[in-house]
Amino acid sequence: MNKSRAEILGKLNSQIARQRSILAVGAGNGLVARCAEAAGADLIMIYNSGYYRLNGLPSFVGNLPVGDANAIMLELSERAILPVVRTAPVIGGVYAIDPTRNIDSVLERMQRIGLSGVINFPTVGRLDGGFRRELEAAGYGFQREVDMVRAARERDMLAIAYVFNPDEAAAMAKAGADVVVGHVGRTAGGDVGFDQGSTLDDAVDALNAMFAAARANSSEAILLSHGGPIVTPEDAEYVNERTDAVGFVAASGVERIPVEKAIKAACKAFTSIRTARAEPTLESVRSKNTG
């Protein structure tokens, strides 16, 4: 059952007033979603990358042309996540530059099946260089994601925006994004994480620049952090204390890295157990020697 935007914002702002850090969790299957809600996650996020993560692949596969991102999000929502989530608002990742879909129709279906909000993922914000310039020139750039967020707001859906630089932060804040998430790169750590060599202090500097741009255009936007060297709860707290972030969006940090560790530990424990070995009897020894 979708939650109203006012209800969600009321709860989030109440937690901010109590100085309780907000947690949004990416869930690529029902088990992750159910466990995240039981542990107190404030928002459940559904991305196509979650589907790939839980099938052993890196998150960046969600940005490759290997599947229908919006179809994957809708399928996960309707058949895996929404049936097991009881009260937490569920947010869908919309691929806004999809040229084969009417995005307003996607938003309509999201509301109909029970999703409470949107976030711009996959996002061209992850791209740069010549390919990004060609996308922008052809009209398939970040502005489409801004327009999708604005359309979601017009439908009174909770609008969450990933941003990668101050210009994108300003544009999303102007469009009415309720939550602006400063994204500082692919998450480090685990088996398929990417260590880009940045430090938490580098992340703090980048986030402060993005958050300042967002604040200049919206005094009410909720600010969260995500990605790069921000992996553990301690990392997220470090960032909270040095920026205007009031919480963290966890994807690989919850549904990949801890799962990798837990499964390996469980398997190692089972492979180290002993078996009951019967002591040889005189009869079995004689039979072996005469056989």
Stockholm file with secondary structure:
# STOCKHOLM 1.0

chainA/1-291         MNKSRAEILGKLNSQIARQRSILAVGAGNGLVARCAEAAGADLIMIYNSGYYRLNGLPSFVGNLPVGDANAIMLELSERAILPVVRTAPVIGGVYAIDPTRNIDSVLERMQRIGLSGVINFPTVGRLDGGFRRELEAAGYGFQREVDMVRAARERDMLAIAYVFNPDEAAAMAKAGADVVVGHVGRTAGGDVGFDQGSTLDDAVDALNAMFAAARANSSEAILLSHGGPIVTPEDAEYVNERTDAVGFVAASGVERIPVEKAIKAACKAFTSIRTARAEPTLESVRSKNTG
#=GR chainA/1-291 SS CCCCHHHHHHHHHHHHHTTCCEEEEECSSHHHHHHHHHTTCSEEEECHHHHHHTTTCCGGGGGSSSSCHHHHHHHHIIIIITTTCCSSCEEEEECTTCTTSCHHHHHHHHHHHTCCEEEECSCGGGCCHHHHHHHHHTTCSHHHHHHHHHHHHHTTCEEEEEESSHHHHHHHHHTTCSEEEEECSSCCCSSSCCCCSCCHHHHHHHHHHHHHHHHHHCSSCEEEEESTTCCSHHHHHHHHHHSSCCEEEESHHHHTHHHHHHHHHHHHHHHTCCCCCCCCCHHHHHHHHHC
#=GC SS_cons         CCCCHHHHHHHHHHHHHTTCCEEEEECSSHHHHHHHHHTTCSEEEECHHHHHHTTTCCGGGGGSSSSCHHHHHHHHIIIIITTTCCSSCEEEEECTTCTTSCHHHHHHHHHHHTCCEEEECSCGGGCCHHHHHHHHHTTCSHHHHHHHHHHHHHTTCEEEEEESSHHHHHHHHHTTCSEEEEECSSCCCSSSCCCCSCCHHHHHHHHHHHHHHHHHHCSSCEEEEESTTCCSHHHHHHHHHHSSCCEEEESHHHHTHHHHHHHHHHHHHHHTCCCCCCCCCHHHHHHHHHC
//
